Amino acid sequence: MPWECGLKRVHPVRKSDLPSKTCPVCTRPFSWRRKWSRNWDEVRYCSEKCRRSRKANGA
């Protein structure tokens, strides 16, 4: 077993424990993703589709 030979056992993080935000375009909540780890504070939209539609609407 891995914990007996000195290795740490890694437990997955529950999605409910991750930070979340609300998308201003579709008003749906979205959760933190690993690819957003460096710039989570700057992430505003849940998807490319919402980001593009925001620009297309001129808002």
KOLMARPA-518958 format. One record per residue: residue number from 1; residue in three letters; x, y, z of N, C-alpha, C in turn. Coordinates in pm, 1 decimal. Last residue first. Layout:
N
<domi n="NUM" res="ala" n_u="X" n_v="Y" n_w="Z" ca_u="X" ca_v="Y" ca_w="Z" c_u="X" c_v="Y" c_w="Z"/>
...
# end
This chain:
59
<domi n="59" res="ala" n_u="-2139.3" n_v="4484.2" n_w="-2538.8" ca_u="-2148.9" ca_v="4518.9" ca_w="-2396.1" c_u="-2018.6" c_v="4501.6" c_w="-2324.8"/>
<domi n="58" res="gly" n_u="-2162.1" n_v="4401.0" n_w="-2797.3" ca_u="-2110.8" ca_v="4534.3" ca_w="-2772.0" c_u="-2115.3" c_v="4576.7" c_w="-2626.4"/>
<domi n="57" res="asn" n_u="-2223.4" n_v="4152.6" n_w="-2879.4" ca_u="-2335.7" ca_v="4236.7" ca_w="-2835.9" c_u="-2292.1" c_v="4378.4" c_w="-2803.7"/>
<domi n="56" res="ala" n_u="-1972.4" n_v="4047.8" n_w="-2925.0" ca_u="-2060.9" ca_v="4068.7" ca_w="-3039.2" c_u="-2177.5" c_v="4160.8" c_w="-3003.6"/>
<domi n="55" res="lys" n_u="-1870.9" n_v="4016.6" n_w="-2665.2" ca_u="-1807.9" ca_v="4111.9" ca_w="-2755.8" c_u="-1900.5" c_v="4146.5" c_w="-2873.1"/>
<domi n="54" res="arg" n_u="-2045.4" n_v="3818.8" n_w="-2576.0" ca_u="-2037.8" ca_v="3945.7" ca_w="-2503.8" c_u="-1975.9" c_v="4052.9" c_w="-2592.4"/>
<domi n="53" res="ser" n_u="-1988.3" n_v="3610.4" n_w="-2744.4" ca_u="-2120.1" ca_v="3673.6" ca_w="-2756.2" c_u="-2124.3" c_v="3805.3" c_w="-2681.2"/>
<domi n="52" res="arg" n_u="-1729.7" n_v="3542.7" n_w="-2656.2" ca_u="-1751.5" ca_v="3596.1" ca_w="-2790.8" c_u="-1885.3" c_v="3666.9" c_w="-2802.6"/>
<domi n="51" res="arg" n_u="-1784.3" n_v="3448.8" n_w="-2396.5" ca_u="-1689.3" ca_v="3558.3" ca_w="-2416.5" c_u="-1710.1" c_v="3623.2" c_w="-2552.6"/>
<domi n="50" res="cys" n_u="-1958.5" n_v="3237.1" n_w="-2448.9" ca_u="-2006.6" ca_v="3353.4" ca_w="-2373.7" c_u="-1914.4" c_v="3473.1" c_w="-2392.7"/>
<domi n="49" res="lys" n_u="-1779.0" n_v="3071.2" n_w="-2591.4" ca_u="-1905.1" ca_v="3114.4" ca_w="-2652.1" c_u="-1959.5" c_v="3238.7" c_w="-2581.8"/>
<domi n="48" res="glu" n_u="-1582.4" n_v="3012.6" n_w="-2407.7" ca_u="-1548.1" ca_v="3095.9" ca_w="-2523.1" c_u="-1674.7" c_v="3151.4" c_w="-2586.9"/>
<domi n="47" res="ser" n_u="-1723.4" n_v="3032.6" n_w="-2071.9" ca_u="-1683.8" ca_v="2963.1" ca_w="-2194.6" c_u="-1642.7" c_v="3063.3" c_w="-2301.5"/>
<domi n="46" res="cys" n_u="-1772.4" n_v="3189.3" n_w="-1852.1" ca_u="-1766.5" ca_v="3044.4" ca_w="-1831.8" c_u="-1714.1" c_v="2970.2" c_w="-1954.3"/>
<domi n="45" res="tyr" n_u="-1582.0" n_v="3487.7" n_w="-1785.1" ca_u="-1683.2" ca_v="3413.6" ca_w="-1860.4" c_u="-1664.1" c_v="3263.6" c_w="-1844.7"/>
<domi n="44" res="arg" n_u="-1371.7" n_v="3588.3" n_w="-1633.5" ca_u="-1504.5" ca_v="3646.9" ca_w="-1617.3" c_u="-1614.5" c_v="3561.8" c_w="-1679.5"/>
<domi n="43" res="val" n_u="-1060.6" n_v="3573.3" n_w="-1479.6" ca_u="-1160.4" ca_v="3496.7" ca_w="-1554.1" c_u="-1298.6" c_v="3555.6" c_w="-1527.0"/>
<domi n="42" res="glu" n_u="-887.6" n_v="3699.0" n_w="-1306.3" ca_u="-919.9" ca_v="3767.5" ca_w="-1431.2" c_u="-1027.5" c_v="3696.3" c_w="-1512.8"/>
<domi n="41" res="asp" n_u="-847.3" n_v="3523.7" n_w="-1098.7" ca_u="-903.8" ca_v="3654.9" ca_w="-1067.4" c_u="-947.8" c_v="3730.1" c_w="-1192.7"/>
<domi n="40" res="trp" n_u="-719.3" n_v="3309.2" n_w="-1225.5" ca_u="-857.7" ca_v="3293.6" ca_w="-1180.1" c_u="-923.0" c_v="3428.3" c_w="-1150.7"/>
<domi n="39" res="asn" n_u="-470.7" n_v="3262.5" n_w="-1352.4" ca_u="-541.7" ca_v="3389.0" ca_w="-1370.9" c_u="-689.6" c_v="3380.7" c_w="-1331.2"/>
<domi n="38" res="arg" n_u="-367.5" n_v="3011.9" n_w="-1286.9" ca_u="-279.0" ca_v="3129.5" ca_w="-1282.0" c_u="-353.5" c_v="3261.2" c_w="-1289.5"/>
<domi n="37" res="ser" n_u="-582.6" n_v="2832.0" n_w="-1319.4" ca_u="-517.1" ca_v="2845.6" ca_w="-1189.4" c_u="-431.4" c_v="2972.1" c_w="-1179.3"/>
<domi n="36" res="trp" n_u="-726.3" n_v="2757.5" n_w="-1537.5" ca_u="-744.7" ca_v="2894.8" ca_w="-1491.9" c_u="-667.9" c_v="2923.0" c_w="-1363.5"/>
<domi n="35" res="lys" n_u="-680.7" n_v="2489.4" n_w="-1566.1" ca_u="-622.8" ca_v="2577.0" ca_w="-1668.6" c_u="-637.5" c_v="2724.4" c_w="-1633.5"/>
<domi n="34" res="arg" n_u="-831.9" n_v="2385.6" n_w="-1353.2" ca_u="-686.1" ca_v="2388.1" ca_w="-1343.1" c_u="-624.2" c_v="2482.5" c_w="-1445.1"/>
<domi n="33" res="arg" n_u="-1113.1" n_v="2587.0" n_w="-1267.5" ca_u="-1050.6" ca_v="2479.5" ca_w="-1345.7" c_u="-900.0" c_v="2495.7" c_w="-1337.7"/>
<domi n="32" res="trp" n_u="-1388.4" n_v="2669.9" n_w="-1060.2" ca_u="-1246.0" ca_v="2680.6" ca_w="-1089.9" c_u="-1200.5" c_v="2560.9" c_w="-1170.9"/>
<domi n="31" res="ser" n_u="-1721.9" n_v="2671.1" n_w="-1202.9" ca_u="-1622.1" ca_v="2642.7" ca_w="-1100.4" c_u="-1481.1" c_v="2658.1" c_w="-1154.5"/>
<domi n="30" res="phe" n_u="-2004.1" n_v="2882.9" n_w="-1258.3" ca_u="-1898.8" ca_v="2795.3" ca_w="-1309.0" c_u="-1789.3" c_v="2786.0" c_w="-1205.4"/>
<domi n="29" res="pro" n_u="-2355.1" n_v="2955.4" n_w="-1285.8" ca_u="-2233.6" ca_v="2943.1" ca_w="-1205.3" c_u="-2131.6" c_v="2851.6" c_w="-1274.6"/>
<domi n="28" res="arg" n_u="-2497.0" n_v="3168.1" n_w="-1536.3" ca_u="-2479.3" ca_v="3034.6" ca_w="-1478.5" c_u="-2353.3" c_v="3032.0" c_w="-1392.9"/>
<domi n="27" res="thr" n_u="-2545.9" n_v="3396.3" n_w="-1687.5" ca_u="-2580.9" ca_v="3394.5" ca_w="-1544.5" c_u="-2576.8" c_v="3255.8" c_w="-1481.3"/>
<domi n="26" res="cys" n_u="-2449.8" n_v="3442.7" n_w="-1936.0" ca_u="-2554.6" ca_v="3341.2" ca_w="-1924.3" c_u="-2606.9" c_v="3326.9" c_w="-1780.6"/>
<domi n="25" res="val" n_u="-2283.5" n_v="3672.5" n_w="-1877.7" ca_u="-2361.1" ca_v="3659.5" ca_w="-2001.5" c_u="-2478.4" c_v="3563.5" c_w="-1983.2"/>
<domi n="24" res="pro" n_u="-2141.7" n_v="3657.9" n_w="-1639.1" ca_u="-2229.1" ca_v="3773.5" ca_w="-1660.8" c_u="-2316.1" c_v="3762.5" c_w="-1785.6"/>
<domi n="23" res="cys" n_u="-2124.5" n_v="3364.3" n_w="-1445.7" ca_u="-2097.7" ca_v="3422.5" ca_w="-1576.8" c_u="-2193.4" c_v="3539.7" c_w="-1599.7"/>
<domi n="22" res="thr" n_u="-2008.4" n_v="3351.6" n_w="-1119.8" ca_u="-2126.5" ca_v="3352.5" ca_w="-1205.7" c_u="-2091.6" c_v="3424.8" c_w="-1334.9"/>
<domi n="21" res="lys" n_u="-1775.2" n_v="3119.8" n_w="-965.8" ca_u="-1817.5" ca_v="3254.0" ca_w="-1007.4" c_u="-1944.3" c_v="3239.7" c_w="-1090.3"/>
<domi n="20" res="ser" n_u="-1609.9" n_v="2933.6" n_w="-703.0" ca_u="-1695.9" ca_v="2946.7" ca_w="-820.8" c_u="-1729.8" c_v="3093.1" c_w="-844.6"/>
<domi n="19" res="pro" n_u="-1359.0" n_v="2713.2" n_w="-564.6" ca_u="-1424.8" ca_v="2843.2" ca_w="-577.2" c_u="-1509.7" c_v="2848.9" c_w="-703.7"/>
<domi n="18" res="leu" n_u="-1430.0" n_v="2376.3" n_w="-449.1" ca_u="-1360.8" ca_v="2469.4" ca_w="-537.3" c_u="-1432.5" c_v="2604.0" c_w="-541.1"/>
<domi n="17" res="asp" n_u="-1588.1" n_v="2202.7" n_w="-308.9" ca_u="-1485.0" ca_v="2273.1" ca_w="-233.5" c_u="-1409.6" c_v="2376.3" c_w="-317.4"/>
<domi n="16" res="ser" n_u="-1746.3" n_v="2074.9" n_w="-493.4" ca_u="-1812.9" ca_v="2170.2" ca_w="-404.1" c_u="-1713.1" c_v="2250.5" c_w="-321.6"/>
<domi n="15" res="lys" n_u="-1572.4" n_v="1896.7" n_w="-605.7" ca_u="-1609.3" ca_v="2013.6" ca_w="-684.1" c_u="-1676.6" c_v="2119.4" c_w="-596.6"/>
<domi n="14" res="arg" n_u="-1313.7" n_v="1778.1" n_w="-389.9" ca_u="-1454.4" ca_v="1777.6" ca_w="-431.5" c_u="-1486.2" c_v="1906.3" c_w="-505.4"/>
<domi n="13" res="val" n_u="-1002.9" n_v="1657.2" n_w="-485.5" ca_u="-1077.7" ca_v="1768.9" ca_w="-428.9" c_u="-1220.6" c_v="1761.7" c_w="-480.3"/>
<domi n="12" res="pro" n_u="-876.2" n_v="1328.5" n_w="-408.4" ca_u="-925.5" ca_v="1428.8" ca_w="-503.0" c_u="-1005.8" c_v="1536.6" c_w="-430.7"/>
<domi n="11" res="his" n_u="-595.0" n_v="1266.0" n_w="-206.5" ca_u="-740.0" ca_v="1258.5" ca_w="-220.4" c_u="-784.6" c_v="1364.4" c_w="-320.1"/>
<domi n="10" res="val" n_u="-305.6" n_v="1080.7" n_w="-207.2" ca_u="-367.0" ca_v="1204.1" ca_w="-255.4" c_u="-516.3" c_v="1180.9" c_w="-273.0"/>
<domi n="9" res="arg" n_u="-85.8" n_v="967.6" n_w="32.5" ca_u="-205.4" ca_v="932.3" ca_w="-43.4" c_u="-276.2" c_v="1061.6" c_w="-80.5"/>
<domi n="8" res="lys" n_u="265.0" n_v="978.8" n_w="14.4" ca_u="139.5" ca_v="1036.1" ca_w="61.9" c_u="25.5" c_v="990.8" c_w="-28.0"/>
<domi n="7" res="leu" n_u="492.5" n_v="716.3" n_w="86.2" ca_u="427.8" ca_v="804.1" ca_w="-9.9" c_u="296.5" c_v="856.3" c_w="47.0"/>
<domi n="6" res="gly" n_u="592.3" n_v="530.9" n_w="266.9" ca_u="634.1" ca_v="669.3" ca_w="279.5" c_u="572.1" c_v="764.6" c_w="179.0"/>
<domi n="5" res="cys" n_u="480.7" n_v="281.8" n_w="245.7" ca_u="618.3" ca_v="296.3" ca_w="199.7" c_u="663.2" c_v="442.2" c_w="198.4"/>
<domi n="4" res="glu" n_u="219.4" n_v="304.3" n_w="327.5" ca_u="311.4" ca_v="230.2" ca_w="413.0" c_u="456.7" c_v="248.9" c_w="371.2"/>
<domi n="3" res="trp" n_u="77.6" n_v="426.8" n_w="129.8" ca_u="103.0" ca_v="504.9" ca_w="251.2" c_u="198.1" c_v="433.6" c_w="347.1"/>
<domi n="2" res="pro" n_u="49.9" n_v="228.3" n_w="-74.4" ca_u="139.0" ca_v="342.7" ca_w="-92.6" c_u="169.1" c_v="419.6" c_w="35.5"/>
<domi n="1" res="met" n_u="83.8" n_v="-117.9" n_w="0.0" ca_u="0.0" ca_v="0.0" ca_w="0.0" c_u="88.2" c_v="124.1" c_w="0.0"/>
# end
